[in-house]
Amino acid sequence: MNQTVHSRRRTASSRSRGKETTRTNDPARTMANIMDVALVEFAEKGLAGARIDEIAAATQTSKRMIYYYFGSKEGLYLAVLEASYAAMRETEADLHLDDLAPPDALRRLVEFTFDHHFASEPYIRLVMAENMLRGQFLAQSDNIQQLNIPAISAIEKVYARGVAGGYFRKGLDPIDLHATISALTFFNVANRHTFGLIFKRDYADPKVAAKRREVIVETVLRYARI
C-alpha cells in the first residue's frame, strides 16, 4: 500500500516538474501568457485592485516566476501597457497605406482604429486606468515615445500626399488628426455602457457599431477634405 502511495507521489512530482520545465524552457511564451491574463486583470480591477495571486493561478505559474520576469506588480503593469500599444502599432504598420489614394488610406486608418478599439475593450479600459493614474507609469517607459512615432508618421505621409494631390485642405496638424480619430473611436468603447443605458442603444451590437463606424469615418474625412 505504502509503495503504491509513494509511486503516485513520484508520478505527481514528475508531472509537476514537467510542467515547470515546459514553462521555464519557453520564457517568451510564458511571459506572453502572463501578460495576456494580466491585461484582463488590470483592465477589470486597475493596478491597485489587481492581484498577482490570481494572475499566477490563471497562468499556472507562481508569484515567484512572475516577479522573476517582471520585478514587481508595477513592472508587470508597465510591461502590459507597452505591449498593448506595441501590438496596435505593429498591426497598423501592415495596412499598406502608401498603396492607396489618400482619401482611401485615411478611411482605412480610421476603420482599422475603430475595429481595433471595438474588439479590444480590455485595452481601452487599461488606457482609461492609466489616465486615472495621470500617466505616471507610461512616463516611466523608455519605449512609449518610439512605439507611437510610426502612428504619427503614417498620418503625416497620408496627409502630405492628400494635400499635394488636392484631396485635403492645408493647415491641419497630423497629431490633432490622430487625436480626433482616437477620441471618436475610443469614446465608442469607453462610454458604450453609460451612453447605451442613457439612450437605449447597444453600442456593442455589430449593426449599431457598423453605423457608428461609418459616421466616424465620414466625420474624419469631411474634416480633412478641401
Buried (B, 14 or more C-beta within 10 A) or exposed (E): EEEEEEEEEEEEEEEEEEEBEEBEEEEEEBBEBBBBBBBBBBBEBBBEEBEBEEBBEBBEBBBEBBBEBBEEBEBBBBBBBBBBBBBBBEEBEEBEBEEBEBBBBBBBBBBBBBBBBBEBBBBBBBBBBBEEBEBEBBEEBEEBEEBBEEBEEBBBBBBEBBBEEEBBEEEBEBEEBBEBBBEBBBBBBBEBEEEBEEEEEEBEEEEBBEEBBBEBBEBBBEBBEE
